[in-house]
Amino acid sequence: MLAKVHSGAVLGVDGLSVIVEVDLALGLPVFTTVGLPDGSVRESRERVKAAIKNCAYDFPQRRITVNLAPADIKKGGAGFDLPIAIGILAASKLFTTELLKQYTIVGELSLDGELRHVPGVLPIALKVKRDGLKGILVPEANKLEAAVVKGIDVIAVKSLHQAVEFLAGKIHIKPVILNQDDLLQNSVSYDVDFQEVKGQEHVKRAFEIAASGGHNIALKGTPGSGKTMLARRLSTILPGMNFDEALETTKIYSIVGKLTTDTPLISTRPFRAPHHTISDAGLIGGGQIPRPGEVSLAHNGVLFLDELPEFKKHVLEVLRQPLEAGDVSIARAHQTLQFPARFVLVVASNPCPCGYYGDKIRECKCTPQQIQRYNGKVSGPLLDRIDLHLEVAAVPFKEISDERQGETSKQIKKRVDVCRSIQEKRYIEKRKIHCNAQMGPAEIEKYCSLDPSARRLLERSVEKLGLSARGYHRILKIARTIADMDNKKELELSHVAEAVQYRRNG
């Protein structure tokens, strides 16, 4: 007696179709799972057995073999509990139905047969749509997440018993329906605002440039100068996410289990600020079955690294690939997986270990060797990949106590949106380029034409500052963004002059 059930797993950030084959044969009662299951899948036999018995079904006293196909890819997670239980009951001839051929089934079982939330349902639902199946059967807690995908029936069930009744045709369950437009518009909210930042007008200007062109930014200043406060507000002035971006981001959060049941679609730009004790696997991703790291959780948003020199040097060096390519490749013995990681990087550091080197009031107690060793913890090649470099000075009392309100994030974002719309039209034929920071050499040559005075200034600046070819290109990218903010087609002297100022400390 054999039964086949459609199920799914996650491979990288995409869904993987898995066929759960259950065979009942004569012999001693043994429950065997094959097809490269990990520990959580192998343990499912105990949950499945208890759930079937506690739902008043007879558990077959036979030799049970469960195969998870394709058998050459390692599978993990508790989402196979429900399809395995359904397969055992179907192979026992408890019910016969054609619906098993039309629906993908995922869900974790508790011992009493109730269904629990499982991660990674969204990419599996997207795979169901691509495969042309009718729908997906999921736990009640995953219904909104799966319903984000249009074109398939999402059937939410609370227990194994309810799932069996539906598949046997004894009950009808209405598919879950969501309005995608409402999800995208109503869930955008931030708890912080640029209006709360007193003074620091030159730094706010740099943040507006960073948001307008998608540029990375480095801040250096004494403790309490507002570096963290400014960084946490960058995502509030970034352009709103479109549906494709929101779906990309939500897939990643679904896979790592960080998607809440009441927020089926993430439409707010992510802001991630990992602690400096993070490992390279935590930052980039990894594991026996590779999982996304912080750089992928920051995809389409902001990654903030505070106290940059305190991070382990080998951890920082792994940032080079995502900063250049916009994704992360994680290689294992049998496969190489790619995770998206296109984000705006903001890094902050003190000028020295005590933090007061160059401060006009407080005296620095660090030796030159300590300062050199502290700043040497961050490599030049990494800093060269950061577009904007700023010194952040302490805010004077007069500005802190000023009762006048500054510009709100909403006001700044309006200008950023106008600038980004110019870039979207410019790169409309370029699939992988959406903003100036993503330009390659060919695009720089095409779109960054200089007037004679701007060219002369840039030539002198490159020679005087000893900039690399990458630094030269980044000045042009920044200048292109500043020109877009002024709605100018050609890069002028003022645009290049301002761009050079942001590279002097790089």
Secondary structure as UniProt FT lines:
FT   STRAND          2..11
FT   TURN            12..13
FT   STRAND          14..25
FT   STRAND          30..34
FT   HELIX           39..42
FT   HELIX           44..54
FT   TURN            55..56
FT   STRAND          63..69
FT   TURN            71..72
FT   TURN            79..80
FT   HELIX           81..91
FT   TURN            92..93
FT   HELIX           99..101
FT   STRAND          103..105
FT   STRAND          108..109
FT   TURN            111..112
FT   STRAND          114..116
FT   TURN            119..120
FT   HELIX           121..131
FT   STRAND          135..139
FT   HELIX           140..142
FT   HELIX           143..147
FT   TURN            150..151
FT   STRAND          153..157
FT   HELIX           160..167
FT   TURN            168..169
FT   HELIX           180..186
FT   HELIX           194..196
FT   HELIX           201..213
FT   STRAND          217..221
FT   TURN            223..224
FT   HELIX           227..231
FT   TURN            232..233
FT   HELIX           234..237
FT   HELIX           243..255
FT   TURN            256..257
FT   TURN            261..262
FT   STRAND          271..272
FT   TURN            276..277
FT   HELIX           280..284
FT   STRAND          285..286
FT   TURN            287..290
FT   STRAND          291..292
FT   HELIX           294..297
FT   TURN            298..300
FT   STRAND          302..305
FT   HELIX           308..310
FT   HELIX           313..317
FT   TURN            318..319
FT   HELIX           320..325
FT   STRAND          327..331
FT   STRAND          336..340
FT   STRAND          344..349
FT   TURN            357..358
FT   HELIX           368..375
FT   TURN            376..377
FT   HELIX           380..384
FT   STRAND          388..392
FT   HELIX           397..400
FT   HELIX           409..426
FT   TURN            427..429
FT   TURN            431..432
FT   HELIX           436..438
FT   HELIX           441..447
FT   HELIX           452..465
FT   HELIX           469..485
FT   TURN            486..487
FT   HELIX           493..501
FT   TURN            502..505
//
